[in-house]
Amino acid sequence: MDFNKFQKECKRTANPDLTYSEAALNWALGIAGEAGEYCELIKKSEFHGKMLNKDAAKKELGDVLYYVAMAATNLCLDLES
């Protein structure tokens, strides 16, 4: 996967009207929220006897990656640098 290409494609869905601070908060909270959803899947699998749904885990990790890419963009960082 070309992470810089992925990062560029992610920008297509971002709200261009956010200030730097608003965007930083949006991406940070997005990372935290999606990581929490992934952690919840793992917790339920490990401690509640539920089967881990790998498709759901993959989706949540993809969401985390989106928010990481956008946070990096907001900081003028390339993912591959």
N, C-alpha and C positions, 0 to 999 in steps of 0.2 A: 504494500500500500504506500502510496505517495502521500505523506502526511501534510505537506504544504498544499497539495491539490485538494485534499480533504478539507483543510482549513479554509481555503478559498471558497469552496462550495458551501461550507457552513454559513458564510457571510450572506448568502442569498436569502436566508430566512430571518436574519437579525433585524431588529428594529433600528433603522438608521437615525431616528430622532432622539435616541437616548444620549444624555450627556456622558462624559467619561465616567463620572462617579456613579451615575445610574447604571451604566453598562457594567462597571466593575461589580456593583452589588448584585445585579441580575445574574451575572455569570457565576459569582461566588455562591450565591444561594442555590443556583441551579446545580452546581457541582455537589453541594452538601445534600440537597434533596434527592438527587438521583443516586448518589452513593448510599444514602440512607435506605432507599428502596432496594438496592442490591444487597445491602447488609441484612435487611429484613428477610429476604429470600434465603440467605445463608443461615440466619438464625433459626428460621422455621424448619429448615432442613436438618440442622444439627441438634436442635434442642426440643423440637416439637414433633419429630417423627414424620415430617412431610417430605415427599419426594421432591428433590430439587428440579425445578423446571428450567432446564438449560436454555430454552428459547427465551424465557422471561429474563433470565440472568444476562443473556447476550444483549437483549434490548436495553436493559438498564445500563450495562457497561457502554453500549453505544451512545446512550444519552449522556453519560458522564464524559465520554470522549468529545461529544459535541460541545458541551459547556467548557471543557478544558481548552478546546480549539478556539472558542470565542474569547475566553479569558486571555489567552495568549495573544490573540489579535488585538484586543483592547490595550494590551501592554506593548504592542508593536514588536512582538516576538514571533519568530517562525518556529513551528513545532520541530522541524528537522535541524535547527541550529543548536 
